[in-house]
Amino acid sequence: MTLTEALARLKALRNDSTWAMNEKNGAAGQQYGVKHGDIRTLAKEIKPDPDLALHLWDTANIDARYLAILLMKPKTLTAEQVETLLKSNSFLWVSDWFNAYILKQHPAKESLRLKWEHETHPIAARAHWSLTADRVAKDPDGLDLTALLDRIEAEMPTAPEPVQWTMNNTLAAIGINHPAHRPRALAIGEALGIYRDYPTPKGCTSPFAPLWIAEMVRRAG
């Protein structure tokens, strides 16, 4: 499928409710308003196509970028390409898809995590903390959890909002998965109060760290 054909297919899938939701969250007109499920269906039809994916990404259209992510092959990208792609995007939901489907599957994810440890670019910093939360939960060996809690306590209150979200994920991951550090994680979350009043959809766990930690520990029994 050519770039022109792929964009035409996306344009034809417009959904007014999705368009309105994306605009509310900062799409700024760079979209067609396509449901994620419809993008996934189209990606399955096209099948992986790294060249088309890069052309789609270059349009800066968020629906084209969602589709691009599903067509990319992470291992064909260099670490430098991953960083360039990640930093060229500012729409957070696209960034989170990129983190989940590309960055976390890339062989250089740990070296990039370390490179972005004190990154000032908010999307790269968000990615750093996303990767760190993942390591805390799945592969904590070698991590200094006390030092991570120190950073979160000191930096989270003034961090940019995109970064606060994944710093909070790391805080919760420490509290949920590491009982020895749980009291301090709970205390930090309570003291900071970030996301205390966040509207939580029905059936979802609150992002307020103390409630999130307590609920996940309860579910684990």
Secondary structure as UniProt FT lines:
FT   HELIX           3..12
FT   HELIX           16..24
FT   TURN            25..26
FT   TURN            28..29
FT   HELIX           36..46
FT   HELIX           50..58
FT   HELIX           62..71
FT   HELIX           74..76
FT   HELIX           79..87
FT   HELIX           92..101
FT   HELIX           103..105
FT   TURN            107..108
FT   HELIX           109..115
FT   TURN            116..118
FT   HELIX           122..138
FT   TURN            141..142
FT   HELIX           145..155
FT   HELIX           156..158
FT   HELIX           161..177
FT   HELIX           179..181
FT   HELIX           182..192
FT   TURN            194..197
FT   TURN            202..203
FT   HELIX           209..220
//
